[in-house]
Amino acid sequence: MIIRPILLDEIDTLRQLAIRTYSAAFASKNRPGVIEAYYASAFTVPKLTQELEDSNAHWYFASVNSDIVGYLKLNVDRSQTEFQEHDGIELERIYVDVGNLNKGYGEQLLNFAISKGRGLRKKYIWLGVWEENPDAIRFYKRHGFKITGTHDYNMTAEIQTDYIMRLDLL
C-alpha cells in the first residue's frame, strides 16, 4: 500500500470517497436526513478545499495497485477540533473504501498516522469515535488507544456523542 498526500486537484475523488465511506459506516445507524445534512456541510467542495489548503491539516490517500482504497486526515496545532495542544495530533478521519475492508488497510493507515505523530515528536495521538461504533472502538483499543472522555459531535441535523480515545506516543 502506498500512502501519499492528497492534491487539491483530487478534491472530487476525495469528496466521492468520503461520502461513500461515511455512508457505509454510518447511514444505517442514523435517522433519515442526518447523514445527508452532514454531507451538505462537511463534504462540500468549498469546505474540503479550505481543509486541504490548511497547513495544519494533513490529508492522505492510500492506494494499492494505483486504486485508492482509503484516506485519512491528521490535524495539528490550531486545526485540531479540540485541545489544540502543540503536543498532540488528532486523527480526525480514517476510512477504507467498502470493497477493501478487512484487508489490513485500516491498520496500515493507523500505523502511518501513529508514525507521523512520532515523526513530528508529538506526545500523543487522539481521535473521536462515535459511541455507537463498537467495531471502531474495539479496533482502536486493540492498537493501544484508551477512552479518556467524551465530546459532542455536530452532525448538523443532531448532536451525537463521541468517545475521545488517546494513545501516548513518547
Secondary structure per residue as TSV (DSSP state, phi and psi in degrees):
chain	resnum	aa	ss	phi	psi
A	1	M	-	360.0	137.4
A	2	I	E	-109.3	131.7
A	3	I	E	-116.9	124.8
A	4	R	E	-142.8	156.4
A	5	P	E	-60.2	146.3
A	6	I	-	-84.1	133.1
A	7	L	-	-91.5	152.3
A	8	L	G	-58.6	-34.4
A	9	D	G	-76.6	2.3
A	10	E	G	-103.2	16.4
A	11	I	H	-62.0	-36.4
A	12	D	H	-66.2	-39.5
A	13	T	H	-63.4	-44.2
A	14	L	H	-60.8	-47.0
A	15	R	H	-59.8	-46.5
A	16	Q	H	-63.0	-43.4
A	17	L	H	-65.9	-42.1
A	18	A	H	-61.5	-46.1
A	19	I	H	-65.2	-44.3
A	20	R	H	-62.6	-47.0
A	21	T	H	-72.2	-38.3
A	22	Y	H	-65.5	-41.0
A	23	S	H	-62.8	-45.0
A	24	A	H	-62.0	-37.1
A	25	A	H	-78.5	-34.9
A	26	F	H	-128.2	-16.1
A	27	A	G	-59.0	-42.5
A	28	S	G	-71.4	-15.5
A	29	K	G	-103.1	6.7
A	30	N	S	-121.3	155.0
A	31	R	-	-63.4	151.4
A	32	P	T	-55.2	137.3
A	33	G	T	94.1	-22.5
A	34	V	H	-68.5	-49.8
A	35	I	H	-64.4	-43.5
A	36	E	H	-61.5	-40.4
A	37	A	H	-64.7	-38.3
A	38	Y	H	-64.9	-45.3
A	39	Y	H	-57.4	-41.0
A	40	A	H	-67.0	-16.5
A	41	S	H	-109.3	-40.2
A	42	A	H	-88.6	-28.0
A	43	F	S	-117.2	31.9
A	44	T	-	-80.5	157.1
A	45	V	H	-60.6	-45.7
A	46	P	H	-60.5	-41.4
A	47	K	H	-65.7	-46.2
A	48	L	H	-65.9	-37.4
A	49	T	H	-61.5	-46.4
A	50	Q	H	-58.3	-44.0
A	51	E	H	-69.6	-37.7
A	52	L	H	-67.8	-29.6
A	53	E	H	-84.6	-7.7
A	54	D	-	-74.1	120.4
A	55	S	T	-69.7	-11.7
A	56	N	T	-102.1	5.1
A	57	A	E	-116.5	130.1
A	58	H	E	-122.9	114.0
A	59	W	E	-104.3	142.0
A	60	Y	E	-140.1	139.8
A	61	F	E	-96.8	146.0
A	62	A	E	-111.3	131.6
A	63	S	E	-134.0	151.6
A	64	V	E	-131.5	125.1
A	65	N	T	51.1	43.6
A	66	S	T	70.7	0.3
A	67	D	E	-95.8	129.0
A	68	I	E	-73.9	123.2
A	69	V	E	-110.6	-12.1
A	70	G	E	-177.4	-178.6
A	71	Y	E	-155.7	164.3
A	72	L	E	-149.6	160.4
A	73	K	E	-134.5	127.6
A	74	L	E	-114.6	137.9
A	75	N	E	-121.2	137.7
A	76	V	E	-123.9	163.2
A	77	D	G	48.4	-129.8
A	78	R	G	-68.9	-12.9
A	79	S	G	-84.4	-8.1
A	80	Q	S	-65.1	142.3
A	81	T	S	-71.5	-21.3
A	82	E	S	-145.5	172.2
A	83	F	-	65.0	-58.8
A	84	Q	-	52.4	34.9
A	85	E	-	-87.0	141.5
A	86	H	T	-62.6	-27.8
A	87	D	T	-78.5	-8.9
A	88	G	E	-112.7	159.6
A	89	I	E	-133.5	134.6
A	90	E	E	-100.1	131.9
A	91	L	E	-95.3	94.1
A	92	E	E	-81.2	-37.8
A	93	R	E	-137.6	136.3
A	94	I	E	-151.8	113.1
A	95	Y	E	-141.2	143.0
A	96	V	E	-115.5	137.0
A	97	D	-	-62.6	149.7
A	98	V	G	-51.1	-47.4
A	99	G	G	-71.8	-3.6
A	100	N	G	-119.9	14.4
A	101	L	T	-71.0	154.7
A	102	N	T	62.6	31.6
A	103	K	S	-117.3	6.3
A	104	G	S	89.1	1.9
A	105	Y	H	-70.3	-36.8
A	106	G	H	-61.9	-41.3
A	107	E	H	-64.5	-40.8
A	108	Q	H	-64.3	-40.6
A	109	L	H	-63.9	-42.9
A	110	L	H	-63.6	-44.2
A	111	N	H	-62.0	-35.7
A	112	F	H	-62.8	-45.1
A	113	A	H	-62.1	-43.1
A	114	I	H	-63.4	-43.1
A	115	S	H	-62.5	-41.1
A	116	K	H	-61.7	-43.8
A	117	G	H	-59.5	-44.8
A	118	R	H	-65.2	-40.5
A	119	G	H	-62.3	-30.8
A	120	L	T	-87.7	4.2
A	121	R	T	61.1	36.8
A	122	K	-	-80.8	148.0
A	123	K	S	-81.5	-25.1
A	124	Y	E	-154.8	158.8
A	125	I	E	-120.4	140.4
A	126	W	E	-138.4	164.2
A	127	L	E	-157.1	163.3
A	128	G	E	-109.7	134.8
A	129	V	E	-132.9	131.7
A	130	W	E	-57.0	133.9
A	131	E	T	-61.2	-19.2
A	132	E	T	-93.9	18.4
A	133	N	-	-121.0	71.7
A	134	P	H	-62.1	-32.6
A	135	D	H	-63.5	-43.9
A	136	A	H	-66.5	-40.4
A	137	I	H	-60.7	-45.8
A	138	R	H	-61.1	-41.8
A	139	F	H	-57.3	-50.5
A	140	Y	H	-67.8	-39.2
A	141	K	H	-61.1	-40.8
A	142	R	H	-58.7	-26.3
A	143	H	T	-100.8	15.6
A	144	G	T	95.4	-1.8
A	145	F	-	-72.9	146.9
A	146	K	E	-124.6	144.2
A	147	I	E	-72.6	126.2
A	148	T	E	-118.6	-2.9
A	149	G	E	166.2	-163.9
A	150	T	E	-137.6	162.8
A	151	H	E	-151.0	160.9
A	152	D	E	-79.7	140.3
A	153	Y	E	-119.2	121.2
A	154	N	E	-84.1	108.8
A	155	M	-	-93.2	18.1
A	156	T	S	73.4	-56.7
A	157	A	S	-86.6	-13.6
A	158	E	S	-164.7	162.7
A	159	I	E	-100.8	130.4
A	160	Q	E	-116.2	165.7
A	161	T	E	-104.8	127.1
A	162	D	E	-107.2	144.7
A	163	Y	E	-80.2	139.0
A	164	I	E	-92.0	125.1
A	165	M	E	-119.1	143.6
A	166	R	E	-139.1	145.5
A	167	L	E	-129.7	122.8
A	168	D	E	-74.3	135.7
A	169	L	-	-102.8	-28.4
A	170	L	-	-110.3	360.0
